[in-house]
């Protein structure tokens, strides 16, 4: 499991950040690693962190309307010069699959089930939001970010 830390990120290329580059915060080592990638990769022409609001209905909270702030948005120029827009959620791999129910229902299982249901609703809303705009939505884990 990756080490978790929090802090403020100071970009090497603040001109690539699509909002205020003095207000960039990471909430995990995975987010920090991805920020470094976005900041330094030459094909990334612009990026932001938690700047987009996606409305969603939370099934774990009475289906009430809530706001979801996906971790990242970036624009990338591909080898043919086309620009792709991509929204990204960063999650540990343990949180992207539904929990497995053991022989009895435990408090931990219930908590994991609610968390998964909430995340699944967020991701469904993000996919729809991106589809309307012609963007891609991806979920990245430590396997993709750190190669583990």
Backbone as CSV, one residue per row, in Angstrom:
resi,resn,N_x,N_y,N_z,CA_x,CA_y,CA_z,C_x,C_y,C_z
1,UNK,0.844,-1.177,0.000,0.000,0.000,0.000,0.891,1.242,0.000
2,UNK,0.547,2.241,-0.820,1.373,3.445,-0.872,1.288,4.250,0.422
3,UNK,2.343,4.973,0.686,2.354,5.858,1.857,1.429,7.047,1.569
4,UNK,0.646,7.441,2.573,-0.266,8.559,2.383,0.286,9.812,3.040
5,UNK,0.228,10.898,2.308,0.655,12.175,2.825,-0.184,13.257,2.174
6,UNK,-0.099,14.448,2.727,-0.846,15.575,2.197,0.061,16.783,2.162
7,UNK,-0.266,17.715,1.269,0.521,18.925,1.206,0.152,19.787,0.031
8,UNK,0.925,20.839,-0.145,0.720,21.771,-1.243,1.747,21.487,-2.327
9,UNK,1.293,21.519,-3.568,2.166,21.242,-4.697,2.538,22.552,-5.377
10,UNK,3.830,22.730,-5.625,4.326,23.901,-6.363,4.808,23.419,-7.728
11,UNK,4.067,23.733,-8.779,4.429,23.210,-10.105,5.709,23.825,-10.664
12,UNK,6.424,23.014,-11.411,7.610,23.486,-12.134,7.159,24.336,-13.326
13,UNK,6.004,23.955,-13.907,5.442,24.676,-15.059,4.062,25.233,-14.684
14,UNK,4.024,26.312,-13.911,2.729,26.855,-13.476,1.850,27.319,-14.636
15,UNK,2.441,27.611,-15.767,1.671,28.055,-16.936,0.783,26.936,-17.487
16,UNK,1.076,25.686,-17.161,0.265,24.556,-17.614,-0.966,24.343,-16.725
17,UNK,-0.944,24.913,-15.529,-2.061,24.694,-14.614,-3.239,25.565,-15.049
18,UNK,-4.435,24.966,-15.125,-5.605,25.637,-15.705,-6.359,26.537,-14.725
19,UNK,-5.864,26.664,-13.523,-6.486,27.549,-12.532,-5.357,28.247,-11.775
20,UNK,-5.566,28.527,-10.494,-4.562,29.218,-9.692,-3.468,28.227,-9.253
21,UNK,-2.244,28.351,-9.767,-1.195,27.381,-9.444,-0.654,27.479,-8.015
22,UNK,-1.118,28.440,-7.260,-0.687,28.546,-5.856,-1.643,27.807,-4.919
23,UNK,-2.684,27.216,-5.486,-3.685,26.507,-4.676,-3.844,25.054,-5.130
24,UNK,-2.744,24.357,-5.242,-2.778,22.954,-5.655,-2.417,22.101,-4.440
25,UNK,-3.323,21.211,-4.067,-3.097,20.365,-2.893,-3.224,18.892,-3.275
26,UNK,-2.360,18.086,-2.700,-2.463,16.635,-2.886,-2.870,16.003,-1.565
27,UNK,-3.596,14.898,-1.667,-4.116,14.212,-0.490,-3.551,12.800,-0.323
28,UNK,-2.614,12.429,-1.200,-1.975,11.120,-1.086,-0.691,11.118,-1.899
29,UNK,0.137,10.132,-1.647,1.368,9.987,-2.421,1.052,9.660,-3.883
30,UNK,-0.076,8.992,-4.119,-0.478,8.697,-5.500,-0.815,9.984,-6.244
31,UNK,-1.552,10.878,-5.593,-1.882,12.161,-6.223,-0.616,12.976,-6.474
32,UNK,0.298,12.983,-5.527,1.553,13.716,-5.702,2.335,13.169,-6.896
33,UNK,2.428,11.863,-7.002,3.143,11.252,-8.128,2.479,11.626,-9.457
34,UNK,1.143,11.635,-9.489,0.449,11.975,-10.730,0.608,13.453,-11.066
35,UNK,0.625,14.321,-10.055,0.869,15.750,-10.297,2.238,15.955,-10.930
36,UNK,3.233,15.259,-10.429,4.578,15.361,-11.006,4.569,14.934,-12.471
37,UNK,3.854,13.859,-12.771,3.739,13.388,-14.154,3.100,14.463,-15.040
38,UNK,1.948,14.992,-14.598,1.237,15.997,-15.395,2.094,17.244,-15.598
39,UNK,2.763,17.670,-14.549,3.567,18.886,-14.591,4.763,18.744,-15.536
40,UNK,5.391,17.580,-15.538,6.646,17.406,-16.287,6.498,16.823,-17.684
41,UNK,5.396,16.133,-17.962,5.263,15.462,-19.261,5.041,16.492,-20.376
42,UNK,5.848,16.435,-21.428,5.742,17.443,-22.494,4.446,17.390,-23.302
43,UNK,3.765,16.241,-23.345,2.520,16.143,-24.116,1.324,16.717,-23.353
44,UNK,1.468,16.928,-22.059,0.384,17.519,-21.268,0.429,19.024,-21.469
45,UNK,-0.658,19.572,-22.017,-0.662,21.014,-22.317,-1.435,21.819,-21.279
46,UNK,-2.182,21.139,-20.405,-2.902,21.828,-19.349,-3.495,20.820,-18.390
47,UNK,-3.578,21.207,-17.114,-4.148,20.298,-16.127,-4.684,21.065,-14.932
48,UNK,-5.542,20.392,-14.166,-6.083,20.973,-12.942,-6.376,19.850,-11.956
49,UNK,-6.541,20.230,-10.699,-6.813,19.272,-9.637,-8.020,19.725,-8.829
50,UNK,-9.038,18.884,-8.791,-10.268,19.130,-8.038,-10.902,20.486,-8.360
51,UNK,-10.919,20.830,-9.625,-11.504,22.106,-10.066,-12.880,21.926,-10.696
52,UNK,-13.223,20.712,-11.102,-14.491,20.442,-11.776,-15.482,19.862,-10.775
53,UNK,-16.725,20.317,-10.866,-17.791,19.813,-9.992,-18.744,18.963,-10.831
54,UNK,-18.930,17.713,-10.404,-19.854,16.801,-11.079,-20.980,16.477,-10.095
55,UNK,-22.219,16.863,-10.396,-23.328,16.502,-9.504,-23.636,15.008,-9.611
56,UNK,-23.967,14.398,-8.489,-24.330,12.975,-8.486,-25.310,12.702,-7.354
57,UNK,-26.043,11.607,-7.474,-26.971,11.173,-6.427,-26.320,10.037,-5.650
58,UNK,-26.252,10.209,-4.341,-25.570,9.251,-3.472,-26.562,8.227,-2.933
59,UNK,-26.468,6.967,-3.401,-27.411,5.947,-2.940,-27.224,5.587,-1.460
60,UNK,-26.056,5.884,-0.916,-25.806,5.565,0.493,-26.320,6.652,1.430
61,UNK,-26.817,7.740,0.864,-27.339,8.861,1.657,-28.703,9.307,1.139
62,UNK,-29.574,8.350,0.961,-30.946,8.662,0.565,-31.102,9.185,-0.841
63,UNK,-30.156,8.930,-1.718,-30.204,9.362,-3.115,-30.255,10.883,-3.271
64,UNK,-29.764,11.584,-2.263,-29.729,13.050,-2.334,-28.621,13.505,-3.281
65,UNK,-28.822,14.693,-3.836,-27.860,15.276,-4.761,-26.634,15.769,-3.982
66,UNK,-25.446,15.404,-4.478,-24.182,15.826,-3.877,-23.246,16.317,-4.971
67,UNK,-22.110,16.878,-4.555,-21.110,17.363,-5.504,-19.852,16.498,-5.405
68,UNK,-19.365,16.089,-6.559,-18.160,15.269,-6.656,-17.084,16.090,-7.348
69,UNK,-15.906,16.130,-6.759,-14.766,16.847,-7.311,-13.728,15.809,-7.767
70,UNK,-13.755,15.398,-9.030,-12.761,14.425,-9.502,-11.343,14.942,-9.263
71,UNK,-10.429,14.019,-9.063,-9.069,14.393,-8.677,-8.357,15.253,-9.715
72,UNK,-8.468,14.896,-10.988,-7.709,15.621,-12.018,-8.481,15.748,-13.318
73,UNK,-8.091,16.769,-14.053,-8.508,16.961,-15.437,-7.250,17.387,-16.178
74,UNK,-7.049,16.826,-17.367,-5.905,17.292,-18.148,-6.184,17.220,-19.637
75,UNK,-5.410,18.015,-20.381,-5.460,18.024,-21.837,-4.095,17.568,-22.339
76,UNK,-4.158,16.623,-23.282,-2.938,16.009,-23.785,-2.942,16.047,-25.303
77,UNK,-1.792,16.408,-25.878,-1.641,16.401,-27.327,-1.073,15.047,-27.722
78,UNK,-1.798,14.325,-28.611,-1.323,13.003,-29.026,-0.298,13.125,-30.157
79,UNK,0.203,11.999,-30.623,1.264,11.982,-31.637,0.826,12.609,-32.964
80,UNK,-0.494,12.661,-33.203,-1.008,13.274,-34.435,-1.353,14.749,-34.245
81,UNK,-1.129,15.275,-33.049,-1.401,16.676,-32.769,-2.817,16.955,-32.280
82,UNK,-3.627,15.905,-32.148,-4.986,16.074,-31.639,-4.953,16.235,-30.124
83,UNK,-5.866,17.056,-29.614,-5.928,17.286,-28.167,-7.043,16.443,-27.563
84,UNK,-6.693,15.673,-26.554,-7.654,14.844,-25.818,-7.832,15.437,-24.433
85,UNK,-9.067,15.438,-23.956,-9.383,15.891,-22.601,-9.751,14.677,-21.760
86,UNK,-9.134,14.579,-20.581,-9.308,13.400,-19.743,-9.527,13.796,-18.286
87,UNK,-10.574,13.229,-17.694,-10.852,13.408,-16.268,-10.355,12.148,-15.561
88,UNK,-9.716,12.332,-14.397,-9.077,11.211,-13.708,-9.480,11.162,-12.241
89,UNK,-9.765,9.959,-11.788,-9.946,9.694,-10.356,-8.802,8.779,-9.933
90,UNK,-8.182,9.078,-8.800,-7.093,8.278,-8.250,-7.645,7.517,-7.046
91,UNK,-7.481,6.197,-7.047,-7.952,5.366,-5.934,-6.990,4.214,-5.712
92,UNK,-6.822,3.782,-4.471,-6.081,2.539,-4.235,-6.854,1.391,-4.891
93,UNK,-6.144,0.403,-5.399,-6.804,-0.703,-6.110,-7.822,-1.430,-5.231
94,UNK,-7.624,-1.393,-3.917,-8.561,-2.062,-3.008,-9.942,-1.395,-2.995
95,UNK,-10.042,-0.161,-3.490,-11.305,0.576,-3.433,-12.065,0.626,-4.751
96,UNK,-11.572,-0.049,-5.782,-12.275,0.045,-7.071,-13.131,-1.172,-7.379
97,UNK,-13.136,-2.149,-6.486,-13.964,-3.349,-6.651,-14.961,-3.425,-5.494
98,UNK,-16.134,-4.002,-5.739,-17.081,-4.145,-4.637,-16.500,-5.055,-3.557
99,UNK,-16.833,-4.789,-2.297,-16.307,-5.628,-1.223,-16.865,-7.045,-1.306
100,UNK,-16.084,-7.995,-0.836,-16.498,-9.400,-0.834,-17.117,-9.715,0.518
101,UNK,-18.340,-10.212,0.455,-19.041,-10.549,1.693,-18.549,-11.895,2.207
102,UNK,-18.178,-11.910,3.464,-17.731,-13.148,4.112,-18.968,-13.898,4.615
103,UNK,-18.768,-14.837,5.481,-19.895,-15.649,5.971,-20.911,-14.829,6.762
104,UNK,-20.439,-13.766,7.397,-21.385,-12.899,8.116,-21.113,-11.444,7.744
105,UNK,-22.140,-10.628,7.914,-22.013,-9.216,7.592,-21.372,-8.505,8.781
106,UNK,-20.221,-7.888,8.527,-19.511,-7.170,9.586,-19.676,-5.669,9.394
107,UNK,-19.318,-4.924,10.409,-19.368,-3.466,10.323,-18.422,-2.975,9.214
108,UNK,-17.271,-3.615,9.116,-16.305,-3.256,8.074,-16.890,-3.483,6.680
109,UNK,-17.557,-4.612,6.475,-18.170,-4.903,5.179,-19.220,-3.842,4.831
110,UNK,-20.047,-3.486,5.801,-21.094,-2.476,5.561,-20.467,-1.147,5.168
111,UNK,-19.418,-0.726,5.883,-18.727,0.524,5.563,-18.143,0.469,4.152
112,UNK,-17.496,-0.648,3.816,-16.920,-0.794,2.476,-17.992,-0.820,1.400
113,UNK,-19.130,-1.423,1.682,-20.231,-1.473,0.710,-20.798,-0.077,0.455
114,UNK,-20.986,0.706,1.520,-21.464,2.087,1.352,-20.451,2.923,0.566
115,UNK,-19.185,2.771,0.891,-18.138,3.524,0.188,-18.112,3.161,-1.282
116,UNK,-18.200,1.870,-1.578,-18.186,1.448,-2.974,-19.421,1.973,-3.718
117,UNK,-20.595,1.900,-3.085,-21.826,2.389,-3.724,-21.709,3.886,-4.024
118,UNK,-21.163,4.644,-3.079,-20.980,6.085,-3.273,-20.000,6.335,-4.425
119,UNK,-18.871,5.638,-4.409,-17.880,5.823,-5.477,-18.438,5.411,-6.837
120,UNK,-19.169,4.317,-6.889,-19.763,3.860,-8.142,-20.724,4.909,-8.704
121,UNK,-21.505,5.538,-7.834,-22.423,6.598,-8.278,-21.646,7.811,-8.794
122,UNK,-20.563,8.156,-8.118,-19.725,9.269,-8.571,-19.148,8.982,-9.947
123,UNK,-18.640,7.757,-10.109,-17.998,7.415,-11.379,-18.997,7.338,-12.519
124,UNK,-20.202,6.882,-12.245,-21.240,6.852,-13.286,-21.580,8.287,-13.710
125,UNK,-21.694,9.180,-12.739,-21.982,10.589,-13.052,-20.818,11.210,-13.832
126,UNK,-19.588,10.882,-13.450,-18.411,11.416,-14.145,-18.360,10.915,-15.594
127,UNK,-18.677,9.642,-15.800,-18.684,9.105,-17.174,-19.708,9.839,-18.041
128,UNK,-20.900,10.067,-17.484,-21.942,10.787,-18.230,-21.519,12.228,-18.507
129,UNK,-20.944,12.879,-17.512,-20.464,14.263,-17.631,-19.422,14.352,-18.748
130,UNK,-18.489,13.415,-18.741,-17.432,13.407,-19.755,-17.975,13.080,-21.146
131,UNK,-18.888,12.138,-21.213,-19.463,11.756,-22.507,-20.137,12.955,-23.174
132,UNK,-20.851,13.771,-22.384,-21.519,14.966,-22.920,-20.519,15.945,-23.525
133,UNK,-19.295,15.927,-23.043,-18.285,16.893,-23.469,-17.236,16.313,-24.430
134,UNK,-17.365,15.019,-24.709,-16.394,14.384,-25.591,-15.057,14.104,-24.908
135,UNK,-15.068,13.980,-23.583,-13.869,13.698,-22.805,-13.825,12.216,-22.455
136,UNK,-12.686,11.782,-21.956,-12.538,10.437,-21.407,-12.544,10.536,-19.887
137,UNK,-12.971,9.464,-19.233,-12.891,9.353,-17.771,-12.150,8.069,-17.445
138,UNK,-11.125,8.179,-16.602,-10.367,6.994,-16.206,-10.147,6.996,-14.695
139,UNK,-10.015,5.801,-14.160,-9.674,5.617,-12.750,-8.290,4.989,-12.733
140,UNK,-7.365,5.627,-12.026,-6.004,5.128,-11.925,-5.720,4.662,-10.498
141,UNK,-4.963,3.582,-10.396,-4.563,3.044,-9.097,-3.040,3.088,-8.995
142,UNK,-2.536,2.600,-7.867,-1.083,2.538,-7.690,-0.423,1.667,-8.757
143,UNK,-1.170,0.738,-9.330,-0.620,-0.137,-10.364,-0.241,0.675,-11.610
144,UNK,-1.103,1.597,-12.013,-0.823,2.424,-13.185,0.158,3.558,-12.858
145,UNK,0.000,4.161,-11.693,0.809,5.336,-11.348,2.232,4.952,-10.945
146,UNK,2.351,3.933,-10.123,3.672,3.550,-9.614,4.231,2.303,-10.300
147,UNK,3.422,1.690,-11.176,3.870,0.500,-11.865,3.939,-0.727,-10.979
148,UNK,3.092,-0.773,-9.958,3.101,-1.909,-9.027,1.862,-2.752,-9.202
